[in-house]
Amino acid sequence: MNYFNYRNGILHAEEVSLDRLADDVGTPFYCYSTAILKHNFQILQDAVSDLDTIICFSIKANSNIAVIKTLATYGAGADVVSEGELRRAITAGIPSERIVFSGVGKTRRELEFAVDNNILQINVESESELEDLNAVALARGSFVKIGLRINPDINVNTHEKITTGRKENKFGIEWPRNLQILRNINDLPNIEVVSIAIHIGSQLTDLQFFRDSFKYLRNFVLMLRDEGIFIKRLDLGGGLGISYDDSTTIPTPVDYVEIIRENLGDLGCHLILEPGRMLVADAGLLVSRVIHVKQGTTRNFIICDAAMNDLVRPAMYEAYHEILPVIKPAVGHKKCLTDVVGPICESSDTFAKQRLLPPFVRNDLLVFVTTGAYGSSMASTYNSRQLIPEVLVKKNQFSIVRTRPTYENMLMMESFPPWL
Ligand SMILES: *Cc1c(COP(=O)(O)O)cnc(C)c1O
């Protein structure tokens, strides 16, 4: 399903011309399609319809409250990793009983905020965190429902910066410490373990890793049953990859859910899924304008007004994003090898190296495709650049769901010390 299409030679988001949008909003900006968000959510929802499942959107993938609210209207809960994200989820109307709080380093204050909001579960990743949480619960006289995140020591073949399930990674609790914690959990009277959680990495394109980790989880749960410990809910994390370049075949959500059903379907547990990327990645475009075209002695450069601070994935993960012109090039045009770069003062500010692209001239618009996940949510203001706007499209309507801050807004946060 593609809701980004050329109509009369102009790239559209649903029924909105990106050319017109760029005039209205100014470049660079992110543009999201409601129809794609809906499509992605419903495919997964339909696939799990016979399993007792909550789909908690991992909002670090795209934390815009309008995107979260759009998914919430289709029934999504939220997986959050900070107080800031928890506040976003609540602001976007996600009921607290559909919110999971994950992360290795929650502060005491964050735990208090989560407990006060009585969320579905707090995933605990260390004994020290468990002690903190018990203290918070005791002080409030409340009972806290937790998920224990286990580390299955499964090595996955994704970018090393986004593996999370190996014992060298900081995430989860390893065998046999996890079992010891569960055996002794009654020493913490205000803590109730409702779930075991697992999340082995991101952009995983081989189902074997999910199969291994779900099998591991299954054996763990059965072993606990032998010990008389009954777990009623399993949190399966996220991590299903998406296609960035059409060269790898990506398992469909249906294939993925089949692996879940095969390995865990008969355990009688509620399930939580925490998809991030797969819900939002292909629903977003980064729209940018060519500032300069520069011929080097060995290279052609397109210098555009988007930069690594707006979209860091190429610089950080060597990620590939397809680049398309907003105005369809003339038939029979000649492509040439080009480097596409941003204006930032370091060489990692490169979106594409030696890419075969149609000719671009100054002021042309281009888009970076599949940038709805880990795009705007990872943006910074490096080089004192403004965070860029986000626009949500629905059919022929669009709305600016995050505005560009003014330079005054940005400077307002800073001040001089009294001695200057
Ligand atoms: C990041 C994260 C996710 C989502 O990962 P995706 O690869 O975007 O699906 C889910 N669960 C946890 C605990 C995470 O940290």
The ligand as a MOL file (V3000), in Angstrom:
LIG
                    3D

  0  0  0     0  0            999 V3000
M  V30 BEGIN CTAB
M  V30 COUNTS 15 15 0 0 0
M  V30 BEGIN ATOM
M  V30 1 C 12.9130 0.5190 21.1670 0
M  V30 2 C 12.0690 -0.4800 21.8580 0
M  V30 3 C 10.9710 -1.0570 21.2030 0
M  V30 4 C 10.6230 -0.7510 19.7650 0
M  V30 5 O 11.5900 -1.2000 18.8750 0
M  V30 6 P 11.2990 -1.1560 17.2950 0
M  V30 7 O 12.5110 -1.7570 16.7070 0
M  V30 8 O 11.1230 0.2700 16.9190 0
M  V30 9 O 10.0670 -1.9570 17.0450 0
M  V30 10 C 10.1890 -1.9350 21.9090 0
M  V30 11 N 10.4630 -2.2570 23.2000 0
M  V30 12 C 11.5120 -1.7390 23.8650 0
M  V30 13 C 11.7610 -2.1390 25.2680 0
M  V30 14 C 12.3550 -0.8360 23.2080 0
M  V30 15 O 13.4040 -0.3350 23.8560 0
M  V30 END ATOM
M  V30 BEGIN BOND
M  V30 1 1 1 2
M  V30 2 1 2 3
M  V30 3 2 2 14
M  V30 4 1 3 4
M  V30 5 2 3 10
M  V30 6 1 4 5
M  V30 7 1 5 6
M  V30 8 2 6 7
M  V30 9 1 6 8
M  V30 10 1 6 9
M  V30 11 1 10 11
M  V30 12 2 11 12
M  V30 13 1 12 13
M  V30 14 1 12 14
M  V30 15 1 14 15
M  V30 END BOND
M  V30 END CTAB
M  END
